[in-house]
Amino acid sequence: MPAEEQLPDARFRHLALFGGEATLPEGPPSWPLPDESVRRAFEAAFADGSWGRYHGPHVERLESRLADYHAVPFTLTCCSGTFAVELALRALKVSPGDEVILAGYDFSGNFRGIESIGARPVLVDIDPCSSSLDDTMVEQAIGPQTQAIVVSHLHGGVARMRSLREIADRRGLQIVEDACQTPGGRVEGRRAGTWGDVGVLSFGGSKLLTAGRGGAIVTAREDVHQRAKAYCEQGNNAFPLSELQAAVILPQLELLDTRNAARRKNAAFLVTCLRGLDGLTPIESAPHDSAAGYFKLAWLFDEDNWTVNRERFLAAMQAEGVAIDAGFRGFTRRGSGRCRRAGELTNSARAAERTVLLHHPVLLASHATIERVAAAFRKVHQALRN
Ligand SMILES: *Cc1c(COP(=O)(O)O)cnc(C)c1O
C-alpha cells in the first residue's frame, strides 16, 4: 500500500520512515550486553580449558544454581527452550494419541513440541489481559485423551497458575509451564516455572539469560528428572548445553533479579507515558503477588484507530529507532487434522492480528531514553492515527 499517497503530507513528512529525523538515531541497544562478568567467565573458561571439554564444572554449577534459584530439587540443562518443552512432555510420559491443551496464541515451537511426540494439541483461547491461556476455558476442553497443559507466560503477562494448578490436580492433568519469556518472574507468590510439574527456561540469543542457544527444565519431581535425563542420554548426552554456554549464563543469573527490577520499572514508566494513545492497548495482567518478566512489552494495535495497518505502523516505529515487531502468528488457522479446537479462539485470533512487541534491551536504558521511546510512539501516533 503506498501510504505516502493516501496521507496528507504535512502530517507525516517529519517521520523517519519518509526521510525525517529519527527520534532515536542511534537505533535500539544491541543484545547481549558487554558484561564484564561474562568476559571474565570467558577468560576463565579459556584459561582452564573447560571451554573445549565435554565435562567440567560449569554445567553442574549452573544446574545447582538454577535449582537453588527456583527452590526446586531438580534441574536439567539442554540445547534449547524449544527442545526443553518436548523433553518436558516426554518426561511426563505424554504419549502418541494423547491430547495436550495449548493456547491458541503461543510460541510456534510449543505446538510442534506436542506434535513431535505424536500427541495432539487442543487449542483453548487466551485471556486478552495476559496474552496467556485462559484458565476459565480449560475445564470444558478436557477430553478422555487429555493428559497435560502447556502454558506460557507471554509478553509481560502472567498466566493464572493457581487456578490452572487446581484444575490440573482435580482432573489428573500435568502442567508444563513455559517461563522462557519470564525467567525470575513472580507468579502468584511463586517463582515462574515452579507451578508446573515441569518449568521450562530458554537461553536463546534474544532471551533475558542468553548463551546464543540453550534451555533447561526445572522440576520438583524426581521421576520426571530421571526420565528426562534417560531420554537425553543416548550413549552420550544428545541434547547438551555446553560447558562454555553454562559458564557465561552463570554470571547473568547473578544479575537477573536486579535487571528484572530495572526492566519492570521502565516498562511501567513507558506504559504510563503512552496511556491514552488510542489504538494502542497495553497487555497488563497482575494476578495477586505477581511480577512479570519483560522479554517483550506488548500492546494491541487496533487498526480502526489508524490510517495505516500494523505492518506500516511497525515500519514507522522501526525507522524512528525502536525495536518493535509483530507478535506470534498463533494457531487459529491450523487445520483440524492437526489439532482440536475447544471453543472459539476469538482472543487468540485478535492477538495474532494485533500484537506489537517492544524488544527488551531498551528496558535497561536510562529514564531519558525511555522518554525518547515514548516520544517516538507519540510522534508516529500523531502522524498516523485516524
Ligand atoms: C523463546 C521461547 C521458547 C524457546 O526458545 P529457544 O530459542 O528454543 O530456546 C519457548 N517458548 C517461548 C514462549 C519462547 O519465547
The ligand as an SDF file (V2000), in Angstrom:
LIG
                    3D

 15 15  0  0  0  0  0  0  0  0999 V2000
   11.9730  -18.3470   23.1020 C   0  0  0  0  0  0  0  0  0  0  0  0
   10.8620  -19.1690   23.5510 C   0  0  0  0  0  0  0  0  0  0  0  0
   10.9640  -20.5720   23.6300 C   0  0  0  0  0  0  0  0  0  0  0  0
   12.1660  -21.4010   23.2560 C   0  0  0  0  0  0  0  0  0  0  0  0
   13.2070  -20.7440   22.7350 O   0  0  0  0  0  0  0  0  0  0  0  0
   14.5890  -21.3380   22.2290 P   0  0  0  0  0  0  0  0  0  0  0  0
   15.0650  -20.2150   21.3670 O   0  0  0  0  0  0  0  0  0  0  0  0
   14.3580  -22.5990   21.5070 O   0  0  0  0  0  0  0  0  0  0  0  0
   15.4740  -21.5390   23.4250 O   0  0  0  0  0  0  0  0  0  0  0  0
    9.8730  -21.2600   24.1090 C   0  0  0  0  0  0  0  0  0  0  0  0
    8.7420  -20.6350   24.4840 N   0  0  0  0  0  0  0  0  0  0  0  0
    8.6190  -19.2940   24.4270 C   0  0  0  0  0  0  0  0  0  0  0  0
    7.3500  -18.6850   24.9010 C   0  0  0  0  0  0  0  0  0  0  0  0
    9.6660  -18.5180   23.9600 C   0  0  0  0  0  0  0  0  0  0  0  0
    9.5050  -17.1850   23.9010 O   0  0  0  0  0  0  0  0  0  0  0  0
  1  2  1  0
  2  3  1  0
  2 14  2  0
  3  4  1  0
  3 10  2  0
  4  5  1  0
  5  6  1  0
  6  7  2  0
  6  8  1  0
  6  9  1  0
 10 11  1  0
 11 12  2  0
 12 13  1  0
 12 14  1  0
 14 15  1  0
M  END
$$$$
